[in-house]
Amino acid sequence: MTLLIALIVVVIIVVVYLVMQANRKTRDQGNKN
């Protein structure tokens, strides 16, 4: 059970990190344009 909770937490952190990276990329493209 604890392993499942840890896995869910890791997945959430990865998703948040990817979303932040995507937002940063779109923001950089907007600045270049």
Secondary structure, 3 states (H helix, E strand, C coil): CHHHHHHHHHHHHHHHHHHHHHHHHHHHHHHHC
